[in-house]
Amino acid sequence: MVQQTLPPPDTFLSEVIFVSDAFKDIVERHEPGVHQFFPVEVVYKDGSFARQMYFFNICNRLDTMDRDRATAELRNGIMWDPRTGDFAFSLEKIGSAHVWKDKHVHPGRFFSSAVADEFKSQGLTGISLHPYPAV
């Protein structure tokens, strides 16, 4: 549920990721048919319709860290710990992916520069983007 005095953002996290048509269109333009978007009606507290959104399931699951350049520690060979150093990603491992979850980063949701630039140019709300080095 969304507070009725504010318009719902283009993306927001609950237990799952909810995204707008604008977000969906950008992702689909770059990776058509790769990810899953399940329609969800967002309503205000009073039950009135707020916005059509989608539960967004990222379907690319990749191991994209450049293990030679990253200074963060890979704890128990399972999860990169950002508190111990910096991330550095491998463009070779990312390949042609534009949206992916990294298997060893929590929560590990990443976007290509092309997708992130479109999010910014279209003024999408509710999303926080942080650039990381990729070699």
trRosetta pair geometry for C-beta under 8 A, 3 or more apart (Angstrom, degrees):
i j d omega theta_ij theta_ji phi_ij phi_ji
1 42 7.8 145 -120 -169 27 75
1 43 6.3 -38 -117 83 75 74
1 44 6.8 61 -166 -175 87 21
1 45 5.3 81 171 -83 132 61
2 6 7.0 -112 167 78 101 88
2 8 4.7 -68 -115 -86 169 95
2 42 5.7 38 -9 166 123 115
2 43 7.6 171 27 92 86 26
2 44 5.9 -64 73 -102 77 57
2 45 7.8 -126 73 -33 36 71
2 50 5.1 114 51 -150 128 173
2 51 7.8 15 20 21 156 106
3 6 5.4 46 82 26 100 99
3 44 7.4 19 166 -144 14 86
3 45 6.9 11 -114 -21 44 114
4 44 3.9 52 -84 -152 93 137
4 45 6.2 -96 -27 26 101 88
4 46 6.4 13 -59 9 144 106
4 48 7.3 58 -115 55 121 113
4 50 7.5 -133 -111 -95 64 109
7 50 7.8 154 -151 -174 53 96
7 51 7.6 84 -174 -51 80 132
8 12 7.3 -104 -170 -3 88 131
8 20 7.8 154 112 -80 104 106
8 42 5.3 67 -87 114 164 154
8 50 5.2 94 -25 145 123 122
8 51 4.6 -124 46 20 135 140
8 53 7.0 -99 137 -54 147 130
9 12 5.3 110 60 -51 113 102
9 20 7.8 -120 130 -36 48 119
9 125 4.1 -121 -145 110 91 100
9 126 2.7 118 139 -45 144 126
9 127 7.8 172 155 -23 125 66
10 19 6.7 11 155 -158 70 65
10 20 4.0 -77 -146 10 68 130
10 22 5.6 -58 -137 63 125 116
10 23 5.2 140 161 -40 103 109
10 124 4.1 -98 68 -159 159 87
10 125 5.0 123 6 48 93 65
10 126 5.4 -172 50 36 62 111
10 127 6.8 -49 80 -16 104 106
11 17 6.8 -9 -165 -175 101 92
11 18 6.7 164 -150 89 51 57
11 19 4.7 -3 -103 -108 89 73
11 20 6.7 -98 -54 0 61 84
11 23 5.4 101 -62 -81 107 158
11 56 7.9 -20 -131 2 105 146
11 124 6.7 36 -2 164 104 118
11 125 7.6 178 29 91 69 49
11 126 4.5 -177 65 99 60 113
11 127 4.7 44 56 -63 131 98
12 17 8.0 168 88 -153 31 53
12 18 5.5 -9 60 59 75 103
12 126 4.8 -73 -67 -170 75 137
13 16 7.6 -157 -151 98 60 24
13 17 5.8 -28 -103 -102 73 64
13 18 7.6 -179 -89 20 23 76
14 18 6.6 37 4 -12 104 112
16 55 5.1 -3 137 -145 143 101
16 56 7.6 156 159 45 94 61
17 55 7.1 108 72 -161 58 54
17 56 4.4 -57 98 57 109 104
17 58 7.8 41 34 -25 148 97
17 109 7.4 121 -70 -111 149 161
18 40 6.3 -83 -126 63 110 141
18 42 7.1 98 175 -72 149 123
18 53 4.6 38 177 143 104 139
18 54 6.9 150 -155 73 60 37
18 55 6.2 -38 -97 -93 67 49
18 56 7.0 156 -117 0 14 93
19 23 3.8 -109 -177 87 113 143
19 24 5.8 140 113 -50 117 79
19 27 7.9 32 142 -4 163 136
19 37 7.3 -80 63 -126 113 106
19 53 6.3 152 72 -169 27 93
19 54 5.4 -31 63 62 81 91
19 56 4.6 47 2 -44 122 131
20 23 4.9 105 52 7 71 99
20 24 6.9 -129 102 -1 41 91
20 51 7.0 -43 -114 161 94 132
20 53 5.9 -55 -89 -116 47 82
20 54 7.8 150 -105 17 4 88
20 124 7.3 -169 42 -137 124 101
21 24 5.5 -57 -145 41 33 115
21 25 6.0 37 156 -25 68 106
21 52 6.9 43 -45 91 106 104
21 54 7.9 107 -77 -13 48 113
22 25 5.8 -51 -146 33 28 112
22 26 6.7 28 155 -19 61 103
22 122 5.9 -178 179 146 124 141
22 124 6.0 -173 110 -96 124 100
23 26 6.0 -57 -155 33 30 109
23 27 6.5 22 154 -12 66 108
23 56 7.5 -65 124 -75 127 145
23 119 7.3 31 -114 -111 78 96
23 124 6.0 97 -77 -136 87 143
23 127 7.7 142 -107 -47 124 140
24 27 6.0 -61 -149 41 30 107
24 28 5.9 25 157 -16 67 113
24 37 5.2 60 -125 -116 121 158
24 54 5.6 70 -73 24 130 148
24 56 7.5 -149 -88 -95 83 107
25 28 5.8 -58 -140 42 27 110
25 29 6.2 36 157 -28 63 105
26 29 5.8 -52 -151 28 28 114
26 30 6.9 11 157 -5 61 108
26 115 6.1 114 147 -148 110 79
26 118 4.7 164 -141 116 123 135
26 119 6.4 139 132 -67 173 67
26 122 7.0 -139 -69 15 129 150
26 124 7.8 -76 -6 -49 150 143
27 30 6.2 -70 -156 43 31 101
27 31 6.2 -40 172 46 71 96
27 35 6.0 -37 151 38 132 141
27 56 7.8 116 7 -143 169 124
27 98 7.2 170 -142 104 64 119
27 99 5.6 0 -136 -24 108 149
27 115 6.6 42 -95 -137 61 127
28 31 7.1 -84 -124 71 24 56
28 32 5.4 53 -176 -106 70 63
28 33 7.7 74 -142 -27 84 43
28 35 7.9 -114 -78 49 66 100
29 32 7.3 25 -111 -62 11 87
29 118 7.7 -176 65 -143 136 171
30 98 4.0 -55 140 58 133 177
30 99 7.5 116 88 -16 126 95
30 112 7.1 -166 -178 43 151 129
30 114 6.2 144 -112 106 133 120
30 115 5.5 -79 -2 -77 165 99
30 118 8.0 -159 -41 11 122 150
31 34 4.0 -44 154 19 110 137
31 35 6.5 72 100 -10 121 97
31 60 7.8 -73 -160 -34 162 126
31 97 7.3 18 -90 -147 140 52
31 98 5.0 -158 -34 39 112 113
31 99 6.2 -123 21 25 145 98
34 59 5.6 -163 155 62 72 120
34 60 6.6 7 163 -44 125 97
34 99 7.6 150 96 56 129 102
35 56 6.7 8 157 -167 129 82
35 57 6.3 172 -174 83 82 61
35 58 5.8 -34 -125 -120 117 39
35 59 4.9 -170 -107 7 53 100
35 60 7.6 -54 -76 -7 91 83
35 99 6.3 -16 -55 84 141 135
36 56 7.5 146 86 -159 61 38
36 57 3.9 -3 62 55 107 114
36 59 6.2 100 -9 -52 87 114
37 54 3.9 -4 -171 178 94 147
37 55 7.3 151 -158 70 43 49
37 56 6.0 -6 -105 -103 74 64
37 57 7.6 -149 -66 24 33 77
38 54 6.0 135 60 -163 38 77
38 55 4.2 -14 58 51 103 103
38 57 7.2 51 -9 -12 103 109
39 52 6.5 -29 -154 -168 99 99
39 53 7.8 135 -154 84 52 36
39 54 5.8 -43 -94 -102 39 76
40 52 7.7 139 75 -164 45 52
40 53 5.2 -31 70 78 95 83
40 54 6.3 145 16 -114 88 20
40 55 5.5 88 -30 -32 128 85
41 49 6.4 -62 -173 -128 112 90
41 51 8.0 165 -158 86 52 36
41 52 6.3 -35 -105 -106 63 60
41 53 7.8 135 -116 28 15 73
42 49 7.9 87 80 -165 54 56
42 50 4.5 -66 110 69 92 114
42 51 4.8 -2 55 59 117 80
42 52 7.5 -171 17 -91 84 10
42 53 5.1 44 -25 5 117 119
43 47 5.5 -7 166 -154 136 31
43 48 6.3 153 -160 75 89 29
43 49 5.9 -56 -107 -102 79 33
43 50 5.6 160 -126 -3 19 96
44 47 7.0 -39 72 28 71 19
44 48 5.0 -2 38 58 113 84
44 49 7.9 9 2 69 86 11
44 50 5.1 128 -45 -65 75 109
58 61 7.9 120 118 -68 93 66
58 99 5.7 -127 -131 142 105 104
58 100 6.5 134 171 -143 123 20
58 101 4.9 129 99 -32 132 99
58 109 6.3 176 -26 -126 160 93
60 97 4.8 129 -166 -134 163 128
60 99 6.3 141 29 95 123 61
60 100 3.8 -70 103 -108 118 85
60 101 6.9 157 89 21 65 65
61 100 7.1 164 -88 -166 16 89
61 101 5.5 -19 -110 69 66 98
61 103 5.7 73 172 -72 91 92
62 93 6.4 137 169 154 117 93
62 94 6.8 104 131 -111 161 46
62 95 7.9 -153 -122 22 146 104
62 97 6.2 -126 -29 -8 150 167
62 100 4.8 -7 18 180 116 144
62 101 7.4 144 27 74 68 46
62 102 6.2 -46 80 -109 74 56
62 103 6.7 -139 93 -16 22 93
63 93 6.4 -85 94 -170 62 134
63 102 6.8 84 -121 -161 32 78
63 103 5.0 -39 -77 36 77 118
63 104 6.1 51 -129 -3 85 111
64 89 5.0 4 141 -151 102 102
64 90 5.9 -156 -175 47 60 80
64 93 4.5 168 -126 110 55 118
64 94 5.1 55 -137 -72 123 76
64 100 6.7 109 -35 99 141 143
64 102 5.1 -96 31 -108 100 105
64 110 7.2 -104 58 48 156 158
65 70 5.2 -8 -178 -37 107 152
65 74 7.7 164 92 -83 158 113
65 80 6.0 154 -80 -65 156 146
65 87 6.6 -97 -121 -153 99 86
65 88 7.1 82 -162 72 71 55
65 89 6.2 -73 -110 -108 38 58
65 90 6.9 49 122 -4 17 96
65 93 7.6 -31 38 70 28 161
65 102 6.7 82 -36 -163 87 138
65 104 6.4 -70 -1 72 129 124
65 105 7.2 139 -55 -46 115 113
66 69 4.2 10 109 37 122 107
66 70 5.8 150 74 -27 67 88
66 88 4.6 -59 53 112 113 95
66 89 5.9 104 -13 165 92 10
66 90 4.1 133 -77 -60 83 86
66 93 7.5 -167 -74 10 64 127
66 134 7.8 147 -23 -141 123 51
66 135 6.0 20 -67 51 166 100
67 70 6.2 -42 -119 31 27 110
67 74 7.4 -14 -126 -35 98 141
69 88 3.7 -86 110 98 109 154
69 133 7.5 -108 139 107 133 124
69 135 6.1 94 -20 29 170 136
70 80 6.9 -61 170 -135 149 131
70 85 6.9 111 162 110 70 121
70 86 6.7 -146 -151 97 60 62
70 87 5.6 -15 -126 -143 107 38
70 88 4.5 -152 -73 34 63 85
71 84 7.7 -148 128 121 73 75
71 85 3.2 -136 112 -177 83 132
71 86 4.9 43 41 38 104 78
71 88 7.6 72 -5 -9 69 110
72 80 4.9 63 114 -175 131 98
72 81 5.8 -174 -178 70 101 53
72 82 5.6 -38 -117 -102 140 37
72 84 5.2 103 -150 74 60 87
72 85 3.9 -155 -72 69 41 90
72 86 6.1 -139 -37 62 88 17
72 87 5.7 -3 -1 -71 134 59
73 80 7.3 153 83 -149 38 55
73 81 5.1 -9 65 43 88 110
73 84 4.0 -27 7 104 102 158
73 85 6.4 113 -22 12 65 113
74 77 6.0 40 134 -111 110 31
74 78 7.4 148 172 40 82 32
74 79 7.3 157 -158 77 58 24
74 80 5.6 -34 -99 -89 65 65
74 81 7.8 180 -97 4 17 80
74 104 6.7 -12 -136 174 101 139
75 78 6.3 -45 91 54 73 84
75 79 5.2 -20 55 66 102 80
75 80 7.5 156 8 -109 81 12
75 81 5.1 71 -30 -34 116 116
76 79 7.3 22 52 24 93 79
78 104 6.6 -180 156 -131 36 89
79 104 5.7 -175 -115 -170 37 68
79 105 7.2 126 -157 -96 73 26
79 106 6.0 -9 -147 -9 124 107
80 87 6.6 78 150 -100 148 96
80 102 7.9 -18 18 125 127 135
80 104 5.3 83 -15 132 90 98
80 105 5.2 -19 46 -89 114 78
81 84 4.6 56 94 5 108 113
81 85 8.0 75 86 28 77 76
82 85 7.7 -113 -153 66 35 45
82 86 7.9 33 -147 -119 73 28
82 87 6.5 -32 -107 -38 92 103
86 133 7.6 39 152 23 122 116
87 105 7.4 37 -113 -106 137 137
87 132 5.0 -30 93 -153 115 134
87 133 7.5 168 102 44 68 79
88 132 7.2 -167 -106 162 30 99
88 133 4.9 -26 -122 85 79 107
88 134 7.3 158 -174 -94 60 33
88 135 6.5 1 175 7 109 107
89 93 7.3 -124 -180 63 78 112
89 94 6.3 51 156 -46 119 120
89 110 7.7 134 -97 -157 157 162
89 132 5.8 82 -9 110 111 119
89 133 7.0 170 25 97 74 52
89 134 4.2 -27 75 -106 100 86
89 135 7.6 152 80 20 51 60
90 93 3.9 68 84 11 114 107
90 94 6.6 175 92 -11 59 82
90 134 7.1 -98 -2 -157 3 79
90 135 6.8 -36 -114 69 49 68
91 94 5.5 -53 -143 39 35 113
91 134 5.1 101 -62 154 83 104
91 135 6.4 -119 -4 108 100 21
92 95 7.1 21 172 -67 33 63
94 97 5.4 -119 -179 52 69 102
94 100 7.1 -162 -138 19 78 148
94 112 7.5 131 167 -93 133 92
94 134 6.8 -5 -9 -155 147 135
97 100 4.6 29 159 -46 143 124
97 112 7.1 171 111 -53 59 110
98 111 6.7 7 160 -159 68 65
98 112 4.2 -69 -138 6 64 124
98 114 6.3 -64 -131 66 113 109
98 115 4.9 120 171 -37 106 125
99 109 7.8 -9 -169 -171 85 81
99 110 7.3 167 -150 89 43 53
99 111 5.6 -7 -101 -107 73 70
99 112 7.4 -83 -51 -3 48 83
99 115 6.3 97 -61 -76 89 177
100 109 7.9 174 93 -148 37 44
100 110 5.5 -16 64 62 78 97
101 107 7.8 -71 -138 150 101 69
101 108 4.9 72 -169 115 72 104
101 109 5.8 -25 -99 -92 75 58
101 110 7.5 150 -100 16 25 81
102 105 4.0 35 81 26 124 109
102 108 4.0 -126 51 -158 79 111
102 110 6.3 51 -28 -6 100 126
103 108 7.3 176 -8 179 10 161
104 108 7.3 136 66 -102 32 140
105 108 3.6 133 85 -95 83 95
105 110 8.0 53 75 -38 143 115
110 132 7.8 -57 -128 27 121 129
111 115 4.3 -115 -177 87 108 123
111 116 4.8 135 104 -56 120 87
111 119 7.3 33 141 -15 166 136
111 129 7.0 -61 50 -124 126 109
112 115 4.9 94 55 9 79 99
112 116 6.9 -147 94 -2 40 90
113 116 5.6 -58 -141 43 32 112
113 117 5.9 37 158 -25 67 106
113 131 7.8 39 -100 -119 92 104
114 117 5.9 -53 -147 33 25 112
114 118 6.8 23 153 -16 59 105
115 118 5.8 -56 -154 35 33 110
115 119 6.5 39 149 -23 66 102
116 119 5.5 -48 -150 30 35 115
116 120 6.5 31 153 -15 65 105
116 129 5.0 124 -146 -150 114 149
116 131 7.7 142 136 -83 168 82
117 120 5.7 -56 -151 39 33 110
117 121 6.1 27 155 -17 68 109
118 121 5.7 -54 -136 41 33 107
118 122 6.0 18 166 -6 67 112
119 122 6.5 -72 -149 46 20 98
119 124 4.5 -66 -162 34 77 130
119 127 5.9 -70 -177 80 139 148
119 129 6.7 141 83 -51 140 139
120 123 7.5 29 178 -72 32 34
120 124 7.6 -63 -63 31 23 87
120 129 7.3 -81 -58 27 103 150
124 127 5.6 14 116 20 112 124
